[in-house]
């Protein structure tokens, strides 16, 4: 078979790949994607857009989970935030930009259903999941099958993407552990409460983003802020430490992921931890008390497009429900708060990916199985969807007898793949743990010498210039990757 050349971005990849498929005398078998979360939905979409037939398996509603509330695809079970959207100065914003350039379904639906969130990209969780579900179900090359895949997929499924996320069913998790000879690692994720907006006392709270920074929607007052003086803060910390918590019999053996710590666990690390974390009072001015700086601030972020629901930022918790209601109503402005959802815990699982996966995200012990999403050891909505995007493209290329490598490590996408498939070990780090995208995963840039006569930049300006240069390199290298020639195997 001769050489084939096409770009991976936009519609060029799907058209060329589809043309190759039509040139075959026999139709190719489908790619099976297990799990209809962010990673699975994105993987199915990317593979189908590339011209492959896809069967997406989602066990809900036949079998529910401890965290999901609906049977929709890509349901957000924790925060509604995709985090910072500034590609020039934030690593996750750069990942957003790369995914948009590769036609990400998750990013398209997030952009269409964004809610105000300062410099972050937050979404109306119902509108977002409805949009993803409609797109997947309407795609002519995707079939959605409801029901659990218990144990290893049938041998007849020659190309499988496992995107079961942090709530992988016990039967499948056990089968993977048996196959690899290594049990997957585990940790607990905590969920933040959601408050009905009409029950927040705005005579005490006020609307403002930190430093009045406007986000993707242009709103510089995207958060509701509830101030605390020192006495209120100290009493709040005491209540968190003393409140009854959910416990598990294997608790001491299961670590938390630091990016989603329960608020009471943060309090246990030191009485000032919260004031320097989610409750930091910087960049905010209380209009009800001009000239008086709050000792601590609780922020709430809009959770739906109507603005009727707001989630408590950084307030993931393992407090029992009765204690949550009592303690959180001591926060000024939330004395009469009604909660649409209280916080909770669910157990996450992830593979020892550097040992088990190759650079194509395939299981070394059984290469027909690819993995995507949180189960690979990336952390966060966007990172999970990003691994789904790559797994879908890699699987489609393989199914179409094409060679496709992961993007270079100078891109945010490539840096994540490198981390989970061996970069972590090469760096000499300790035990493998979940990781968000960050600049530390990207190769550094040499700082260019200052031109004669050019003004000397301050530390902040130099840092931002360096981040922008890294981002520009990443996007340029991604563009080169999308234009690379793919040779038929």
KOLTOR-396353 format. One record per atom (N, C-alpha, C): z, y, x. Coordinates in pm, whole numbers, plus 50000, padded with zeros to 5 digits. Each point is the difference from the previous one (the first is absolute). Example, Ala and Ser with C-alpha at 12.3 -4.5 7.8 and 13.67 -1.06 7.14 Angstrom:
# KOLTOR-396353
507804943151319;500005011949911;500005012050090;499285010549965;500065011950082;500735010949923;
# end
This chain:
# KOLTOR-396353
500004988150085;500005011949915;500005012350089;499235010149964;499865011950083;501215009049992;499945011150075;501115009450005;499995008949876;501175003649959;500185008949885;500815012050045;499625011749952;500705012250039;500345007949875;501255004249989;500375008749889;501315006850028;500215011649932;501255007250014;501034994149907;501285000550041;501064994549918;500525009949899;499795013050021;500585010249912;499165001549874;500665004049891;499315003549877;499244988149943;498815002949943;499264989649931;499044992550091;499835004650126;499034993550088;500384985550027;501274997650026;500484986450028;499754990949881;500415003749877;499774991049887;498524996849979;499105010150009;498594997549974;499404990450102;500325002550128;499434991650105;500544985849992;501304998849978;500604986849990;499454992449880;499825007149889;499464993649880;498574995450024;499235008150074;498644996150031;499994987250083;500944998950094;500104987950081;500344988049914;500915001849907;500374988949911;498794995249920;499195009549952;498854996249917;498964992650081;500025002250133;499044993250085;500354985350022;501204996149963;500434986250021;499384990949894;499844987550037;499504990449902;501124994549912;501225000550052;501134995049923;501035011049983;500605001549882;501045010249982;501254996550080;500695010250045;501224997650078;501174997749905;500954991550038;501204998049917;500855012650003;500895001549902;500785012449990;501105000850106;500435012350023;501215002650076;501145000449898;501084992650026;501154999849910;501075009450056;500445009549920;501065009350038;501224996749916;501114996850066;501224996549929;500945012050003;500295005749882;500885011549990;499265012449957;500455006049889;499325011649945;500745013050023;500725001150111;500655012650034;499025009550066;500535009550077;499145009850067;499064993250099;500554991150084;499184993650102;498964990749937;500434991849904;499084990749937;498905007049922;500375010449926;498995007649924;498985006350093;500505006150109;499095006450096;499124989650069;500574988650036;499224989550065;498904994949909;500344997549873;499004995249904;498885010149983;500375012749987;499015010749981;499065000950120;500565000250121;499185001450120;499064988250018;500504988049978;499154988250015;498884999949897;500335003749876;498985000349896;498985011050024;500465011750045;499085010950031;499064996250115;500464991150086;499174995250111;498994989649956;500074995749876;499024990649947;500514985949979;501274997450031;500554986649982;500504998149857;500004987549956;500654996649874;501494998150027;500845004749909;501445000050022;500714994649876;501014991750023;500934996149894;501375005450040;500545008949917;501315006050027;501044992849914;500994994050066;501044992349931;501275008449993;500495002549880;501265007449979;500874991849906;501214996650043;500834991249919;500625006949879;500175013350004;500545007049883;498925000849892;500274998749871;501324998549939;500454985549981;499204990450050;500384986049983;501354997450066;500165005950120;501284999550069;500345014050047;501185005049960;500415013450036;500735000450134;500415012050039;500805001850122;501245008149965;500895001250097;501235007649978;499765015050003;498845004450051;499785014350020;498955005849906;498994992249961;498925005449917;500415001149853;499395009749933;500295002249859;498774997949912;498804999450059;498764998549922;499184988650059;498854997449936;499084990150056;498815006750067;500065013250020;498875007350059;499894997550149;498795001150051;499754999150142;500515012650070;500384998750125;500435011350083;501155007849937;500924993049934;501175006849945;500925004450114;500465012449995;500915005350101;501434996949955;500744992450080;501334995749958;501125007850066;499685008250098;501045007850066;499675014849981;499775007350105;499655014249990;498615001749940;499695012149953;498645003149956;499275008450104;500555000950121;499435008550104;499214991950101;498815005150033;499194994650110;500275007850128;501045008349996;500505007450116;499035011150043;500195005550118;499325012250042;498484998449998;499315010649958;498544999449985;499275008750101;500685005150100;499415009050098;499434991950116;498684998250004;499394991550103;500085006250138;500185013050008;500035006850129;501344998850071;501074997449925;501335000750061;500924988649960;499484989849931;500854989049957;499214987050007;500604989750056;499284987450020;499614993449869;500865000649898;499634993949872;498915008249932;500005013250019;498915008249949;498684996350066;500044996750129;498804995450070;499524986749941;500954991149970;499624987349937;499365002349864;500555009649923;499365003949873;498535003650023;499785008750100;498655005150026;499064988650039;500464990850083;499154988850040;499644991349881;500984997449915;499744991449884;499055006649902;500155013249981;499065007149912;498584998750052;499835000950131;498674999250059;499404986149990;500834990149976;499514986349985;499954995649853;500095009649909;499844996949859;501154992449938;501235003350039;501184993149948;500175002349851;500134989249925;500305001049856;501395005749978;500974995650080;501375004849984;500085015050021;499345005250103;500045014450025;499245007649892;498904994549952;499245006849894;500845001449874;500704989449963;500835000549880;501245008550021;500555000050122;501155008650030;499615014749989;498865003650055;499555013949993;499765004449856;499514990849919;499695003449861;501265001349914;501124994550045;501234999949919;501195005750076;499755010050086;501075005750079;500905008949916;501255000650042;500975009049939;500545009250109;500565011449965;500505009450102;501074993650088;499875001950131;500974994150093;500025007550133;499865013149996;500025007650124;498874995650091;500334996750126;498984995750095;499654985449990;500554992949901;499744985749986;498974997549891;499474987749998;499134995449893;500814990349915;500435004749883;500724991649905;499124998049878;500254989249925;499114996549890;500794997149873;499335001949889;500504995149872;499844984850003;501104992850008;499914985650027;499274992449889;500175004149874;499304993149891;498505002950003;499655012850016;498595003650007;499314993450118;500694999350112;499434993950119;499734985249979;500994992549953;499814985549985;498974996849891;499985008249893;498964998149897;498615001850061;499845010250085;498695002950059;499544988750093;500914994950082;499644988950089;499644987749918;500804997049898;499734988149917;498645001149933;499695011649942;498705001849932;498844998150098;500145005750120;498914999050098;499774985650043;501094992850027;499874986150043;499414991449889;500505001449879;499544991649889;498565003049963;499535012250028;498635003649964;498994996650109;500464996050118;499064997450109;499234987149973;498675000350010;499204988149965;500194988150094;500545002350120;500164988950094;501464995750016;500885004849912;501414996050007;500394993149870;500614988450013;500604992949887;501514999950020;500745004349899;501465000150008;500534987749928;500774991950071;500624988249940;501515001650004;500644998449884;501465001349989;500664986350013;500974999350088;500724987550022;500434998850144;501074992650023;500564998850133;499214990050084;499785003550126;499484990650098;501224994150070;500394988449958;501234993650052;499644991450120;500615002650112;499694992650120;498745005050066;499494992650098;498805004250070;498794999849906;499065009250018;498795000049917;499224987050019;499264995649899;499214987650012;499055000550119;499754988550059;499124999350118;498595004849968;499614999149873;498665004549961;499845015150012;501105007350005;499945014550018;499855002650150;498805002450043;499745000950144;500235013950058;500195009949915;500345013450047;501045005849905;501215002150053;501125004549917;500695011850068;500345010249921;500835011050047;501334999249926;501074997850073;501344999449940;500605014050008;500175006349885;500515013749993;501145000449898;500934990850017;501074998249903;501175009450022;499965007750107;500955010750018;501434995550021;500945009249973;501414997150026;500614990249902;499274996849893;500564991249897;499224987049992;499594994950115;499284987350006;500804989149929;499314992249917;500704989749924;500604989750096;501154994349965;500674990550089;499124988250040;499204994849907;499174988350030;498965003250107;499365011749988;499005003850099;500665003350134;501125007049995;500715003450124;500424987450075;500504990049927;500434987550062;498824992750062;498875000349929;498814993250052;499505006550128;500035013350003;499575007150122;500954997050115;501304999749971;500974996750103;499794986050056;499694990549912;499754986250044;498754999350086;498975007349958;498724999850072;500145005850141;500755010750011;500125007050129;501124994750087;500934992649939;501144995350074;501025010750027;499885011049928;500935011150018;500255006749866;501255000949958;500335006749875;499755014950015;499505006249894;499765014450005;501335007650006;499965011750060;501185008550006;500215006749865;501205005149979;500325006149871;500805012750018;499895008949902;500855011849994;500075004449855;500895009549970;500155004949863;499465014149986;499275002549894;499535013349964;500825005149882;500335012649999;500785006049891;499125009949923;500235001049871;499195008449910;500845012149956;499365011749994;500705012349962;500005001949848;501025006649945;500055002749856;498995010649958;499664999949872;499115010049939;500745006749885;499915013449993;500755008149905;499055006649900;500415001049873;499255007649900;500165015050029;498895007050016;500035014050043;500815008949905;499904997549871;500655008749903;501524999450008;500534989950073;501454998850010;500555005950131;499145006450078;500435006650124;500385014549967;501155004350044;500505013549974;499385009850098;498985007549953;499305009150088;500745013350020;501175001549935;500825011850031;500744997950133;500044987450045;500604996850130;498934995850102;498994992749955;498924995550086;498875010250001;499064998450093;498845009050002;498804992750060;498815005649974;498754994350050;499615006650132;499744991950103;499535005150129;499694988550093;498915001150074;499724990850110;500605005850128;500334991350095;500565005050125;499045009850066;500525011350039;499235010750065;498845004749912;500104997349867;498985004249904;498624994550034;499974988050060;498734994150042;499274994149882;498755004149981;499194994749891;499364986950043;499914990549909;499424987150030;498574999049953;499464987649983;498614998149960;499665006849868;500985000649909;499755006549871;500225015050002;500405005550114;500185014450013;501305005349946;500974991349970;501275004349942;501055001250109;500515012350022;501035002350102;501404998649941;500114995949875;501314997949936;500004986349935;499734989950082;499744986749948;501264991749979;501135004550054;501234992149990;501045007449917;500864992349933;501205005549938;501154997650097;500765010750028;501064999450099;501365001949935;500924991050032;501375000749948;500945002550118;500675011850003;500805003650118;501424994549994;500584997850117;501404995950010;500705008950103;501265003749969;500825006350104;500694988850079;500795003650099;500594990050088;500944990649926;500835005449912;500954991649927;499274990049909;498945004749934;499224991149913;499334989050082;499475003750116;499354990250087;500994989450048;501155004450046;501004990650051;500444990449890;500205005149880;500404991449889;498884990249965;498775004650010;498854991449970;499914988550101;500185003150127;499964989750104;501124989849977;501195004849966;501114990949972;499654990549886;499395005649895;499644991849884;498964989450036;499035003950083;498994990350044;500654988650078;500915003450089;500634989950084;500904990749920;500645005549896;500964992149921;499374992749882;498775004049960;499394994449880;499654985350014;500064992349889;499644985750003;498514998150023;499664990550088;498624997750038;499564985749969;498704998449986;499444986549985;500094992950134;500404987449996;500144992250122;499214987049987;499674994250116;499244987650004;500674990350095;499914987449972;500734990350080;499514999350143;498715003850023;499504999950137;499825014150053;500795009249946;499865014350030;500015002850150;500964994050071;500165003550141;498824995450085;499174991249946;498884994850077;498715007849974;500015009549908;498775006649959;500105015050026;499205005350095;500085014350031;499265008549899;500325012949999;499225009749923;498875005250086;498955005049935;499005007850070;500485014450004;500015006350118;500605013250014;499325010749915;498714998249965;499335010049920;500374999849854;500804990249958;500374998949859;501464995949987;500875006250081;501424996749998;500655004449869;500884991749942;500815004849889;500845012050043;500215009349909;500695012350036;501444997350044;500634990049942;501374997150040;500074993650139;498934993050040;499954994650136;499855011450101;499205010149963;499905011950086;501375006750014;500735001049888;501335006350004;500954992250090;499854986950001;500864991650085;499765002650149;498845005450033;499675002450140;500615013150053;500635007549914;500645012550041;499985009949886;501065007849986;500145008949885;498945011049998;499435003350115;499005010750006;498574994649993;499854986849996;498664994050003;499125005049886;500555000749880;499215004249884;499585014750011;500885008350058;499675014350015;498885002250102;499784990250084;498915001050097;498844990849962;500084994349881;498944991349950;499485005249867;500074991949893;499405004249873;500705011949934;501245003250040;500735011049937;500095012350091;499105001050098;500055011650090;499665012749922;500705011150025;499835012249921;499005009950059;499264996150103;499145009650070;498775003749918;499495012250022;498765004549938;500115002849852;501215001749949;500215001949856;500905012149976;499725007549895;500785011849963;500394999049854;501304999849974;500504998649863;499935013549928;499115001549901;499895012949931;501235003449915;500804989749967;501205002449920;501145005950084;499924998250131;501035005250091;499335006250122;499385011749982;499275006550110;500915002050122;499474996750116;500735001950124;500984989050034;500184990449910;500944989150025;499224987050026;500184994350117;499284987850037;500754987749951;499324991049928;500674987849956;500444991450119;501074992849984;500474990950104;499134987450004;499514995849885;499104988449988;499185001949873;498864993449993;499115001349885;499454986349962;500064996749872;499344988249947;498665004449942;498904993750043;498685003649950;499464989449905;499295004649898;499304991249908;498525003550004;499154989849994;498555001950008;499364995149871;499025007449952;499324996649875;499404986050009;500224992049895;499604985950004;498834996849907;499705008749904;498874997649913;499255013049975;498774998849950;499155011849984;500575009949899;500704995149899;500565008949899;501175008250053;500584995750111;501175007050054;501274997049925;500024989249923;501194996649921;500964990850076;499524993850108;500824990950079;500035004650146;501204999750061;500165004250139;500834989750074;499534996150120;500784990250076;500855006850106;501124994050031;500965005650095;499594996050141;499545009850076;499374997550129;501024994450100;499684988450058;500874994050100;501244993549943;500084998249866;501204994749937;499854985449962;499304992250084;500004985549982;501464995350006;500334990349918;501414996349991;500204985649961;501124994350047;500434986949954;501305001149919;500365012349961;501145001849911;499744992949867;501054994649940;499854994249867;499685011049900;499344996349892;499455010149908;501065009349942;501124994649960;501055008749945;500485010250101;500144995850126;500435009250105;498955010550028;498734996349992;498945009850023;500095011449900;500104996549873;500085010349896;501195009250023;501144994350030;501215007950020;499905008950124;499584994450110;499995007650127;498895010450001;498814996649954;498905009550007;500175011649902;500824998149897;500275011049908;501035009850057;500534997350119;500855010050067;499165010050078;498694997550011;499115009250071;499775012349913;500225012250052;499775012149920;498585000449944;499895001849872;498725000049931;499684986849934;500704989450038;499744986849942;501194994949919;500915009149963;501214995949927;499684993149868;498875003649938;499624994049872;498694992350011;499684995950120;498724993350025;499904986749925;498834997649943;499664987049943;498994993550092;500204987250030;499184993150098;498964991149932;498745002350034;498944991349949;500014986750072;500475000150124;500154987850079;501115002150101;500874990350013;501025000550104;499514992650124;500685002350111;499594993950125;500264985050002;499404993350096;500204985550013;499534995150135;500094987050019;499624993650125;499034988749975;499084997950091;499214987749998;499754995650143;499844987150016;499854994150132;498545000350044;499775003750124;498665000350058;499854988750102;498784995450016;499714990250105;498815004850081;499994996950128;498845003150082;499884989750112;498774998150046;499714990250103;500345005350139;500204990950093;500055003650141;498555001150047;499355010749953;498555001350015;499494999650143;500685006150099;499474999250136;499814985650049;500834990849951;499884986050041;499054992249911;499915004049871;499304991649902;498595004449967;499675013050015;498705005249957;499125003650119;498674998549981;499075004650103;499525014249966;499115005450080;499565013849983;499185002149874;499584989049934;499275000749874;500944998449881;501325000250027;501044998249898;500004986049943;499434990650075;499964986049956;501214992450057;500454990249925;501094991550045;499454990650107;500585000450119;499494991750110;500054985249965;501024996049926;500154985949965;498994995549895;499455009249923;499014996749897;499165012449972;498905002150076;499255012549997;499345003649867;499934990649906;499455003649869;500935009549925;501255000950045;500995008649936;500145013150077;499745011049932;500285013350054;501235005649929;500655009650065;501155006449938;499805015150000;500565006449898;499865014549987;501245005649932;500305012650028;501105006849933;501324998150071;501095001949926;501334999950059;500384986850064;499434989249953;500344986950055;499594999050147;499085008850045;499564999850140;500975007550091;500915007849942;500935007550082;499675014750011;499115005149914;499875014549986;500945004149887;500415012550000;500935004749898;499445012649935;500085000549868;499545011749928;498784997049914;499895007449891;498864998349909;498665001350073;499855011150073;498715003050061;499654989750107;500984996650084;499764990150104;499624986549940;500654996249891;499684987349935;498585000049947;499635010849932;498635001049947;498985000350114;500365006550112;499105000750114;499694986150055;501044991450009;499764986350046;499184992249899;500165003049871;499144993949900;498565004250017;499805012850028;498645005250022;499324992550114;500714998550113;499394993250114;499824985149974;500994993649938;499884985849972;498804997249909;499785008649900;498864998449911;498685001450073;499925009950088;498755002050075;499764988750101;501054995950068;499864989350099;499604986949933;500624997049885;499674987749928;498575000449948;499585011549949;498645001149948;498984998450112;500255006350114;499064998750112;499894985450044;501134993150009;499994985950038;499244991749897;500245002749873;499334992449894;498495002250003;499585011850044;498575003550004;499384996850136;500724992350082;499514996050133;499755012050091;500885009749991;499925011850085;501235000750088;499875006850113;501145001950087;500535014249982;501265001249976;500655013049985;501364999650066;500245008950093;501295001150064;500835010549926;501324999350018;500875010549945;499675013250069;500315011349936;499755012950063;500755001350132;499555008950089;500685001550129;501435004949984;500834997050099;501425003549994;500255015050006;498965007850025;500135014649997;499985005549858;499704991549901;500075004049860;501344995449942;500415006449891;501254995849936;499894985749948;498854996649941;499794986449950;500074989950114;499305002950108;500004990850114;501354998950066;500745011050005;501324999950062;500954990849923;499915000149868;500844991149920;499664985450025;498704997050005;499594986250026;500494995650137;499865008750099;500434996650135;501514997450003;500765008149927;501444998150000;500394986449943;499424996449886;500454987849934;499414987450061;498945001650083;499374988050057;500214999050151;500925007850055;500314998150141;500385012350078;499635011849954;500355012150073;501505001750012;500724995649899;501465000350002;500564992150118;499434988350024;500494991650108;499595005650135;498775005350008;499525005650126;500855011850044;500575007049903;500825011750031;501394996050047;500314987349995;501294995250048;501155002849906;499705001549871;501055003049903;500794987449968;501035001749919;500834988649962;499394992249886;500824995049908;499504991749892;499115008249908;498984993249945;499015006849916;500645004649870;499765012749965;500555005949879;498935008149928;500135002349869;499015007949925;499835013850062;498785005549990;499695012650064;499115008649912;500385012649982;499125010049942;499025004850106;498895005849960;499105006550095;500715011950062;499845001750130;500595011350070;499215002450127;500155012050056;499215003450119;500334991150119;501194994150001;500364991250109;499144987650008;499294996449891;499114988350002;498625003550053;499695012950010;498675004450045;500035003150149;498954996750074;499975003350143;500155015050021;500815004150097;500215014450021;498765006950056;499985013049984;498935008350056;500545007750119;499205001450103;500385008850110;499915014449953;501035007750028;500015014049958;499065008050089;499035006849937;499015007850075;500695011950067;499595003350123;500605011650067;499695012949925;500955009250003;499805012849932;498955008250074;499045005349923;498945008250058;500575012850057;499435005050109;500485012750058;499985011349897;501115006949989;500095011149907;500364996249859;500034987149970;500344995649863;501505001849978;500395003949878;501435001949972;500754986750008;501235000650047;500834988050009;500544996649862;499814987549960;500454995649868;501454995450007;500735002249891;501364994849989;499994985049980;501174994150003;500124985449990;499424994949868;500315007149889;499494995649870;498495000949994;499455011050050;498555001849998;499304989650086;500594997050118;499404989950087;500024986249933;501134997149933;500104987249932;498974998649889;499815010649922;499024999349891;498584998850056;499725007350109;498674999350060;499724985950052;501024993650057;499834986550052;499754990149886;500745001549892;499804991149885;498615001849940;499545012449993;498665002349946;498944993650091;500215001050131;499044993950093;499974984949985;501174993949981;500064985549976;499254996549872;500215008149895;499344997449873;498495001550011;499555010250071;498565002050017;499384988450076;500714995150102;499514988250073;499944988049907;501034998149920;500054988549909;498845000249902;499765011449938;498935000949901;498634998550063;499845005250123;498734998350071;499774985350034;501054993250046;499864985850035;499794991549875;500615003949889;499764992749876;498555001549956;499465012250014;498595002249964;499084991450086;500324998950129;499194991750088;500104985349958;501194995849960;500194986249956;499184997149874;499975009449908;499274997749875;498484999350023;499565005750108;498555000350028;499574988850095;500954991850044;499694989450095;499064989849938;499184994250081;499094989549952;500754987049980;499714993349893;500574986949974;498894989650015;500234990150080;498994989750025;500304987749914;498974994349942;500204987849923;500414988850095;500984992149953;500484989050085;498954989050010;
# end
